[in-house]
Amino acid sequence: MVQDTIQKIEAKLNGNEAIKPENRAELVELLHQLKSEINTLAETNAESAQTVAGFTEVSAHEATRTQKNPELIELSLKGLSQSVTEFEGSHPTLVAVVNRICTTLSNMGI
């Protein structure tokens, strides 16, 4: 299920012409890193892995909408960031990747 979510996000990013190519490439690369980190997390905590994937999907959705709602974008990014805070010690790379995704989405002019 987590892998399906990541694949849906990647397809949505690749199909969205409104995203600048450099931003798209960076986000797709970050998704590949996230997929690896979520797989590791899922080995010990599948429920939390699904939560991280879910917030990533919501954040990507809000960031790529035609009519953006800044409040929803902020809430989704905050949720995504919050979903990994408990893993700072056990999965620092996961936290770093999620933080980069949040920063990239924020820097897209959102």
LINWO-V345993 format. One record per backbone hydrogen bond with DSSP energy under -1.0 kcal/mol. CO is the residue of the C=O (numbers start at 1). NH is the residue of the N-H. Records with the same first field share a line. If there is no record, write none. Layout:
CO=NH / NH
This chain:
1=5
2=6
3=7
4=8
5=9
6=10
7=11
8=12
9=13
10=14
11=15
13=16
16=19
20=24
21=25
22=26
23=27
24=28
25=29
26=30
27=31
28=32
29=33
30=34
31=35
32=36
33=37
34=38
35=39
36=40
37=41
38=42
41=44 / 45
45=49
46=50
47=51
48=52
49=53
50=54
51=55
52=56
53=57
54=58
55=59
56=60
57=61
58=62
59=63
60=64
69=73
70=74
71=75
72=76
73=77
74=78
75=79
76=80
77=81
78=82
79=83
81=84
84=87
85=88
87=91
91=95
92=96
93=97
94=98
95=99
96=100
97=101
98=102
99=103
100=104
101=105
102=106
103=107
